[in-house]
Amino acid sequence: MKATLKKINEHIATLTPHLELFKGYGYFYFGLTPDAPPEVCEPPESIGICHLNHMTLEDWKKWVEFGIKEWEEKK
C-alpha cells in the first residue's frame, strides 16, 4: 500500500496522542500536536528519508513504532 502522510499520521494516532509526522526539507520529523499538554517531553528524533515513496506504508509504520518506543522509554 502506498504511504501517505495522512495514513502514517492515522497510524501514529492509534499508538500515542499528541504526536504527528511532518515533512521537512530532505527528511521527516516528529512534532507535537497543538493540543499537546506542556508536560509532554520533546518528540522523537527525525527520520532521514527524503520521500515518502522510498518506503512502503508497512516500513513507515515500523520506523514510527520504533521511534515512539524509544521516545516513550525516555519519558
Secondary structure as UniProt FT lines:
FT   HELIX           5..15
FT   TURN            17..18
FT   STRAND          19..23
FT   STRAND          28..32
FT   TURN            34..35
FT   TURN            38..39
FT   HELIX           52..54
FT   HELIX           57..74
//
